Amino acid sequence: MNEKTPEAAKVGVTLAYLAQFDDIIDARSPAEFAEDHIPGAINLPVLDNEERARIGTLYKQVSPFDAKKLGAALVAKNIGRHIEEQLMSKPKNWRPLVYCWRGGNRSGALAHILNKIGWRTEQLDGGYKAYRKSVVEMLDTLPQRLRYRAVCGATGTGKSRLLAALAQQGAQVLDLEGLAAHRGSLLGSLPDEPQPTQKFFDTLLWTELQKFDPARPVYVEAESKKIGNVRAPDALLDSMWQSPCVRLEADAKLRVALLMEEYRHFLDNPESLNAKLDCLVHLYGRETIARWQEMALKGEWEPLVEELLVKHYDPAYNRSSRQHYPLYDAALMLTVNGIGDEDFAGLARKADAAA
């Protein structure tokens, strides 16, 4: 049996559809898998990056027949190795879903052999291309089915900490910065944690949105369109921007202390901060940037952070908040009196009680 799944292509791939399989196998090359893949998929490439390029060149420059001969030999070897190294322990009733780029030769070859062994293997009709189409279409509609509460507040007021506290208390939370592996500002890149590709960010977001109950609010940090190098979909932003707001307020001393905790990697490596500050020369001039960089090298962190807040972050935040969030001035106000876990747990209880 080599089943295909045309029903998935018709209704769109969903988490509920994927959940019926014991494993999801991506038969594409590692490079394709790294760019994006179905949530939870394992990569068992029938051709690796170099092999795929080699077959493509042979197909174009010599002949399709020669390419297919070599491709068959490589595919057979790779599938055999995957069975020996990855699949030998799978029971007889194991049910995998297999896909490649278009649901053609690569996943077809793997699905055929797995079915011959006796496993109930299905091949995703249309492959990754159909899945990606489904993600893009659903991101145009999924966000509008939910109601949001946008967590607003100037830089350093603890928006991410409030979201974490809300999640711990059982509230529905969409952590866009967590999905994007970026804190959403010039200095927001995380050390030793690269951002996902745009396509994989879409996949992560698509996955999270399907988990939410439309009858309950979803807390989300107020964001602009771009979070580092990735972009939130317009349908989500439009819904967020029209939502009620929760607004955090904190004095400068607390904000500086919180930022120094969260951006400890800059304190440990001021040269990395100074490289980022170079990007602001066009806004503040070389003299100001050089002074800030000198403060970083001298370890004058508290005055430097406060000056960055006052001159750079706060003006941009004030403009953006009132421009994008018409309900900003009517927000539930929460005052941050401490930056510990218990402080934000208390604020989370207040926020959720008012929802």
C-alpha positions, 0 to 999 in steps of 0.5 A: 500500500502506498497511500497518498492523502489528497484530502489533506491538500483539499482542506489544508494540513492541520495539526489535527491531521498530522497528529494521527501519524506516529512519525512524520518523515521529511525525505528532502535534503538537509538544506531544505529541511533546515529552511523549514519543515513540518512541525515534529518532522525528522529528516531522513533525506533520500539524497543529501545536499551534494547528491541532490545537486549532483543529480540535478546537474547530471539531469540538465547537462547529460540526460534524464536517464543517466540522472535517474540511474545514479539517483536510484542507486543513491536513493536505495543506499540512503534508504537502506541506511536509514532503515538500519540506523533509524527505523529498525526498532519501529513496531509492525503497527507503526504509521508514518507520514512521508513527504518531499518537495512535491510528493513525488519521487523522493518521498514516493521511493521511501514510502514504497519501501516502507510499505513493502516492509509492512508499515502503513505509510502515507505519502503527503499529496503535494508534499512540502509545497502543499503544506507551505501553501496551507500555512500561508493561507491559514496565517491569513485567517487563523489570527482573526479567529482569536481575541488578543490582549496586547501587553504594552510598555516601554523598553525594560518594563518587563513585558516578556516576564509578564507573559511568562508569568501569565503562561505559568498561571495557565493563560494563553500566551503567544510569545512572538519574540520567543518564536523569533529568537529575538527581542525585537530591537536593534540590540535584540539578537540572542547570543548563540541562538540564530533566528529561524528563517522566515518560513520556519517562523511562519511554521512555528506561529502556525503551530501555536495559533492552532493550539489556542481556544478562541473563547479565551483571550491570547496575551501577546507582546505589542510588536512592530512588523519586524522582529529582527529579520522575520516579519509577523503576518499582516492578519495577526498584526491587524488583529493585535493592533485593534485589541485591548491593551495591558500597559506596564509602567516602571521607574527608570531605576527598575528598568535599568536593572531589568535590562542589565539582567536580560542583556548580561551578554553585552556587559560581558562583551562590550565590544559586541554592543559597540558594534551594534551602536555603530548602526545608530550613527546616522540617527545620533551622529558619530560624537554621541555614538563614540561617547556611548561606546566609551561608556560601555568600555569603561563599564558605566552601564547604569548611566549608559542604559538610562541614556539609551532609554531616554534618547533612543528607545522611549521616543520610538516606543511612544510614537509607535504605541499610539500610532498602532494601538488606538486603545492604548490610552484606555489600557489596564495600567499595571505598575512594576514595583520589582523585577522578581518572579513573584512581582510579575506573578502578582501582576499576571494575576491582576491582568488575568482577573481583569480579562 
